Amino acid sequence: MTHAQSRLTFTASGGERLRGRLRVPGDKSISHRAVMFGALAEGETVIDGLLEGEDVLATLAAFRAMGVAAEGPDSGALRLAGAGLHGLGAPAAALDMGNSGTAMRLLCGLLAGQAFDTTLTGDASLTRRPMRRVTAPLAEMGALIETAEGGTAPLTVRGGRRLHGIDYALPVASAQIKSALLLAGLYAEGETRISEPAPCRDHTERMLAGFGYPVRREAGTVTLAGGGRLTATPVSVPADVSSAAFFLVAASITPGSDLILEHVGMNPTRTGVIEILRLMGADITAVREDVVGGEPVADLRVRHAPLHGIDVLARLVPLAIDEFPVLFVAAAAASGETRVTGAEELRVKESDRIAVMAEGLAALGADVTATPDGMIVRGGRGLTGGRVHAHGDHRVAMSFAVASLMARDAVVIDDCANVATSYPTFAAEARAVGLMLAEQWHTPEAT
């Protein structure tokens, strides 16, 4: 029974306290890029700590379909025999990216420089998500990408195009757009220069440098020239701070909790969730700090602390964009009012995360108001429990599981199968540290 053929329901009944040590799975953003750059490098790349979630496996399957030999993954270990920048071959069929917007958008840039045509498709959620934000600037570089009506997938990327570098100012702080243009820039004549309105994830720039590709980084800009080469290098993927965020919030809101999250990626473009929680009063301490493969890491110790509402600083919004579903849960637990603005990007994620979280939290008894670009949460009321819908969004499903820790009754969460895209072991690991969480699969005939 595959996830495409079945539905998963979580029943979360809270927990008395969260204790122990936990290493959450590898960082999804870094895992995607490690597969891509390893496939394009010259030589063998060995990756450890790879996230074996469905999104990353879709990226790996795409490169296998284009002729890249891979051994694994096995317990996070993967070997890639790199094909070089010009060694990929035409796939026999469309590349299915499943639920992964990162894979689809980054591959648009990479495939724009190939000699062959490629079609990219995905699941129902992915084929509703906007792609013109990537295809339009790629067209300025000379790419030809055909979209469905409305600018969505399926996408057909035409090969054999002559690309040229551009100087492009991102309209929004988006690592996916930036990365797609940089990947196209590898194949372009001249320089590609990207400027960003606010800091966003810089894993692509860090990893390009790690694979020996010259990249210039200045305040708010990144520049590279086409025509270089990538040289294979080992990659160690840190634990995903986006996955750790669920447990940072869970332990913060549950009396008696004392939890250590091991080897978490502490890239400064990703730690907005930690800073926001600390501003709300969370007790989070970083220990055993290190740098692994150019990425800072640390163990995080989080203990229960009373949270209070804040106005989330605008500069922190792009640094925590994926963590807002669970931050809304933290806000519901906090005393006073929390206001989030400037987060309209949440409306075009795997679901409309503003609408879905507001609807679900309200159904559980929270006092929330959705706004066009964020949410107002009047916290401290506690939750009643009840039934909510994750709308196939992995981060929404896990956030409502965390919300059960402050609910009087059980929280039943429908449509959770896509948790496997980023955190396939979430339920088991949540139970291991003290959250009461049951899973039930349903075939379509039973729903």
ABEGO torsion letter per residue (X at the ends): XBAAABBBBBBBAEEABBBEBBBBBBBAAAAAAAAAAAAABBEBBBBBGBBABAAAAAAAAAAAAAGBBBBOBBGGBBBBBBAEAAABBBBABBBBAEABAAAAAAAAAAAAABABBBBBBBBAAAAABBAAAAAAAAAAAGBBBBBBBGGBOBBBBBBGBBBBBBBBBBABBBAAAAAAAAAAAAABBEBBBBBBABBBBAAAAAAAAAAGBBBBBBBGBBBBBBGBBBBBBBBBBBBBAAAAAAAAAAAAABBGBBBBBBGBBABAAAAAAAAAAAAAGBBBBBBGBBBBGGBBBBBBBBBBBBBBBBBBBAAAAAAAAAAAAAAAAAAAABBEBBBBBGAAAAAABABBAAAAAAAAAAAAGBBBBBBAAEBBBBBGAEBAEEBBBAGGBAAAAAAAAAAAAABABBBBBBGAAAAAAABAAAAAAAAAAGBBBBBBBBBAAAX
